[in-house]
């Protein structure tokens, strides 16, 4: 049975599903013409609760949201704040976590922190870096 979704909620979902990126609520709002702030936040809450998107804190001031495509981990640069998706097979770690305590794992979030390659090499441009960071989509 398919879930009914308002036009505004569908618009918010489309903004996140169009590209592999991590956006704050404010960045999503900028990409949605004619939708109010409260409506965007309600849509984000609904989409998060329904399991279509994920809200990530990642040690930043504002949470970022991503469309759930596949299992992956995140890398967050501690200098510039860029957020990168890291494709990794996490199934063994998740199974072990469940087995260890007799738990049922519904989902997991694994985040590594450090310096991205651009910061390590000093390739910062106007305070922004290329890459799959919050608010920036893949080129």
Secondary structure, 3 states (H helix, E strand, C coil): CCCCCCHHHHHHHHHHHCCCCEECHHHHHHCCCCCCHHHHHHHHHHHHHCCCEEEECCCCCCCEEEECCCCEEEEEECCCCCEEEEECCCHHHHHHHHHHHCCCCCCCCCEEEECCHHHHHCCCECCECCCCCECCCCC
